[in-house]
Structures are given as C-alpha cells and as structure tokens.
Amino acid sequence: MPAAVPVHRRTIDIEVRQADDLLVAQARLRDTRPWHPDPARVLLHDLELALHVRTADLTIVAVESWMNAFPHTECPLIRSSFDRLVGLSVRRGFTRALRDTVSGVHGCSHLHELARAAGPTIIQATLSAADARRRGPHRNLPHLGARRHRHAETRRRLAPGTRPLPRTAAHRVRADLTALRPADTSAVPTEMSGLFPRWGRPQDRRSTD
C-alpha cells in the first residue's frame, strides 16, 4: 500500500467556560489543504461560534460568530441568521431545532456543524462542573440549578470509590436499571455487573423470529 498523503484536515475545538449563571461554549472550525502550493490558500475555513447558555434551563440567550477565513465573499452575510438560535434549549431536540432554524439556505453548514457539536458539549460541561465541585478545587462554581443528579440509588449500591455510568444520550439507562446499551456484557465493569441483570434489548422487544 502506498504511503498515505494528507489532502484535507478539519479540526473542531470546543471549550465551555462558566461565568456566574451562564455557560459559554466557544467553538472553532478550521479546514486546511496541506498540499496547496500557495501558503495563502492552505487555510480554507476558520470560523468561530460562541453560544451563551443560561445554566438554570440550558437555554441559549446570546450568539456570537466570527469568520476569520472563508472561500466566498458572501459567506459573512449569513452570520446574522444564527441569532435565531436565541431561545432554543440545548437539551433534547436541539439537533432537530437547529435543522429547522439554520439549515440549508437559511444558514451556513459549517457554523451549523459547530452549533450541533456545541450542544452535547454543553451538556457534558454541566456534568464536569458538578464533578469539579464535588472534588474540591472548584467548589466555588455556581450550582447548575436545573440539573439534579439522578443516580443516588445507584451510588448507594456501588462499591466505595466507584462511580456510576453517566446518564447521557450516549448511554441510556432505564429507571429500573436495565441498560438498553451496550449489548456486550463484557463492557460492564466488574463492580457494576450486579446492577444491570439484563443487557441488550428490553424484554418487551423480543424478536419474533
């Protein structure tokens, strides 16, 4: 097999900061063409998007965007369309709301991609902030009021020093502690094997084959 040569590189970087009762997600997308002989044309896109989100209900209250590098002169004209994200919640349904609000001719596909990636990152940031407060160095972080930990019972059943699986879109757990994913029981930590007696598909969805 011949040596692989890079032809395109996309990087997306997102950092979430907390300030008083707001979370600010700063997202940046860069597209480069490493092969281009003209150094001035190696960078194709350099776009930034900032979502200011109220911690009490995870609603977007302000949007900022920047286009530092772009291929077409009309690209910056679409930035104002993303002001319509104000009022949306980054919780469940955010991706569909984005599609309805700033997709197609009503938005920029690259800023749309940044917003779509920033939503779940903000959700993860609420978990990170809560964990930081528990561990001590950042106990002065404001409480993210609307979110309550829903694993109290699970924590009581865990061995000392262990933590429950986070309840996020990437790994959903039913209230009766029957996990819907993953189906491979080898992925379950030993100390948690007694918490999830049935893995894979729920009992009411058995195959009729």
CORVENJO-V389623 format. One record per residue. N is the residue number from 1. RES is the residue in one small letter. PSI is psi in whole degrees, -180 to 180 (NA if undefined). Layout:
N:RES:PSI ; N:RES:PSI
//
This chain:
1:m:130 ; 2:p:158 ; 3:a:136 ; 4:a:135 ; 5:v:127 ; 6:p:131 ; 7:v:-22 ; 8:h:143 ; 9:r:125 ; 10:r:130 ; 11:t:137 ; 12:i:125 ; 13:d:130 ; 14:i:128 ; 15:e:135 ; 16:v:127 ; 17:r:152 ; 18:q:132 ; 19:a:109 ; 20:d:-120 ; 21:d:22 ; 22:l:147 ; 23:l:132 ; 24:v:114 ; 25:a:116 ; 26:q:113 ; 27:a:143 ; 28:r:135 ; 29:l:132 ; 30:r:128 ; 31:d:128 ; 32:t:153 ; 33:r:90 ; 34:p:-23 ; 35:w:-14 ; 36:h:130 ; 37:p:-21 ; 38:d:110 ; 39:p:-29 ; 40:a:-14 ; 41:r:10 ; 42:v:-43 ; 43:l:118 ; 44:l:-49 ; 45:h:139 ; 46:d:96 ; 47:l:147 ; 48:e:147 ; 49:l:132 ; 50:a:125 ; 51:l:122 ; 52:h:118 ; 53:v:129 ; 54:r:126 ; 55:t:-28 ; 56:a:-38 ; 57:d:7 ; 58:l:42 ; 59:t:137 ; 60:i:127 ; 61:v:-15 ; 62:a:150 ; 63:v:135 ; 64:e:146 ; 65:s:151 ; 66:w:142 ; 67:m:98 ; 68:n:-28 ; 69:a:135 ; 70:f:153 ; 71:p:-22 ; 72:h:142 ; 73:t:-26 ; 74:e:-7 ; 75:c:-47 ; 76:p:-17 ; 77:l:-19 ; 78:i:-9 ; 79:r:-40 ; 80:s:-22 ; 81:s:-28 ; 82:f:-7 ; 83:d:-20 ; 84:r:-7 ; 85:l:-19 ; 86:v:129 ; 87:g:-16 ; 88:l:149 ; 89:s:141 ; 90:v:7 ; 91:r:-159 ; 92:r:134 ; 93:g:0 ; 94:f:-43 ; 95:t:-43 ; 96:r:-40 ; 97:a:-38 ; 98:l:-45 ; 99:r:-39 ; 100:d:-23 ; 101:t:-45 ; 102:v:35 ; 103:s:167 ; 104:g:-136 ; 105:v:-9 ; 106:h:3 ; 107:g:-173 ; 108:c:128 ; 109:s:-28 ; 110:h:-42 ; 111:l:-36 ; 112:h:-43 ; 113:e:-39 ; 114:l:-45 ; 115:a:-42 ; 116:r:-40 ; 117:a:-30 ; 118:a:-31 ; 119:g:-62 ; 120:p:-26 ; 121:t:-38 ; 122:i:-40 ; 123:i:-45 ; 124:q:-34 ; 125:a:-33 ; 126:t:-37 ; 127:l:-41 ; 128:s:-41 ; 129:a:-41 ; 130:a:-41 ; 131:d:-38 ; 132:a:-39 ; 133:r:-40 ; 134:r:-35 ; 135:r:-13 ; 136:g:-52 ; 137:p:-26 ; 138:h:40 ; 139:r:-13 ; 140:n:0 ; 141:l:137 ; 142:p:149 ; 143:h:134 ; 144:l:88 ; 145:g:-41 ; 146:a:-21 ; 147:r:130 ; 148:r:143 ; 149:h:132 ; 150:r:22 ; 151:h:24 ; 152:a:-46 ; 153:e:-41 ; 154:t:-42 ; 155:r:-38 ; 156:r:-25 ; 157:r:-7 ; 158:l:152 ; 159:a:153 ; 160:p:136 ; 161:g:-3 ; 162:t:164 ; 163:r:148 ; 164:p:162 ; 165:l:139 ; 166:p:141 ; 167:r:90 ; 168:t:178 ; 169:a:-23 ; 170:a:-18 ; 171:h:96 ; 172:r:138 ; 173:v:129 ; 174:r:160 ; 175:a:-26 ; 176:d:13 ; 177:l:21 ; 178:t:116 ; 179:a:138 ; 180:l:-26 ; 181:r:151 ; 182:p:165 ; 183:a:-19 ; 184:d:110 ; 185:t:-15 ; 186:s:-16 ; 187:a:-7 ; 188:v:125 ; 189:p:145 ; 190:t:-43 ; 191:e:-10 ; 192:m:-1 ; 193:s:-31 ; 194:g:-12 ; 195:l:-25 ; 196:f:84 ; 197:p:-26 ; 198:r:123 ; 199:w:159 ; 200:g:-141 ; 201:r:142 ; 202:p:154 ; 203:q:-28 ; 204:d:4 ; 205:r:32 ; 206:r:147 ; 207:s:143 ; 208:t:8 ; 209:d:NA
//
